[in-house]
Amino acid sequence: MPHRFEKALEELKTRLLAMGALAESMIQQSIMLMEDRKTELIPQIRDAENEVNRFEREIDNEVVRLIGVYTPVASDLRFLLMATRINGALERIGDLTENICDHFEGLLQRDLLKPKTELSTMARLAQKMLEGSLNAFVEQSESMAVEVMKQDDELDELNHQIFRDLLSQMYDEPQSIRRAMGQILMARAFERIGDMAVNIAEDVAYLVLGKDVRHVKALW
């Protein structure tokens, strides 16, 4: 392939990583909003989500251009196809983080119910999983990708535990239903962020191995 194509692939990778860093920062801001009630972060999160959307459009357009101009094959084509999937997962993470912001905004007048500690733990694990999947992408590391996949069960269990605890609280204290539902939706969004991180990790595994490892837990 010509040098210009190789350079374009590197630039595309750099753009994806910049998008990923922005998504990570949005999650961090949502944690600060949730734990420290820093409401000034709300417009920043929404602005960042618009920027993530811009990245998505630009990256998809560039992938289409590169396929049309250079007709890549083998690993280069695999990279471009996985770039579109990673791009979509990062855009979805931006949407989910903005959703968390919206849910929390509706709870600002009252303190979070228990289990707020578990919600923070869940949020930090989701952030760690995204960081791990992006590091796996940088290093083209199968083992790092698998580590992210392994963490998904822990995140799911935290989500289930939060749901069970808040459901019980709603039965005992009907006046808490609105707050409990807001926190359940926040937990669900963090769980979905973890799912998107796993999707990215699976895409990295496909890049490295040339095998589709989705829904195949035998790998780990």
Number of C-alpha atoms within 10 A of each C-alpha: 10 7 8 10 15 12 11 14 19 12 12 19 18 13 17 22 19 14 24 25 16 20 27 22 15 28 27 17 19 25 22 15 20 24 14 9 16 13 16 9 16 20 12 12 24 19 13 20 23 14 16 25 19 13 21 23 13 14 22 18 12 17 20 13 12 16 15 10 10 13 11 16 12 8 12 17 17 16 21 24 18 18 23 19 16 26 26 19 21 30 24 20 28 27 20 22 28 23 18 23 25 15 19 23 16 12 16 13 8 8 11 18 15 14 15 15 13 15 24 17 14 24 26 17 21 28 22 17 28 29 18 22 29 25 17 23 24 13 12 19 18 19 14 19 29 22 17 26 24 14 16 19 11 12 25 19 13 20 22 16 15 24 20 13 15 23 17 12 17 17 11 11 11 10 11 15 16 13 20 25 16 20 25 21 17 24 25 20 23 28 24 19 28 28 22 23 29 27 23 30 33 26 28 31 25 19 24 17 13 13 11 13 18 14 8 9 10 6 12 10
